[in-house]
């Protein structure tokens, strides 16, 4: 969701071959002060690409004296062969950017994405709740509801919700909230 920034929300349940591997995984990973990535796929692969991408982006910044654009970071992640789905969220000089990068080579720019096994359920909430002109609080509420509904319908999603808001000043993280406490 773009409104002077980008909002990223994800559940925390990580699964592997039909088992819940970790109920408190971090699916939104800060890459640097103005860039976060959301992941789906294996946790080990996601942790590895985050470290590699963070390193490459830092090297770029040291060599060129500026951060690589969100588009450039998405291309770099695509060339790195990420596993599963990845979303890059960051503001840039051309405005907020949201990219979807997939292990099959797909790289798309958009204003709204959902990845992972619960994404069809999340889209049902996002399609009816997202509109231009939302405040940060309204957008956060819609994103939380989308993650909650996905967790309610999808056995491989759940536990807690993490929400990050990325603006030109950097990213901020809301306190992790337990989805069981949702009314």
Order of alpha helices (4+ residues) and beta strands (2+ residues): beta-beta-beta-beta-beta-alpha-alpha-beta-beta-beta-alpha-alpha-beta-beta-beta
